[in-house]
Amino acid sequence: MMQMAIPVFSIMLVALFTLLTVPVLYASVAELQLKFSTAITHVSKTEK
């Protein structure tokens, strides 16, 4: 039974790591896109 517990436990750790990191990475990318889109809009409005 111990041979089966080790892979199951490691898969659960990978799933937990993914559960915590994917939303953080997604939010970071979305925030950067929003930040740069407003910066580009601000620059284009000041050039006119």
Secondary structure, 3 states (H helix, E strand, C coil): CHHHHHHHHHHHHHHHHHHHHHHHHHHHHHHHHHHHHHHHHHHHHHHC
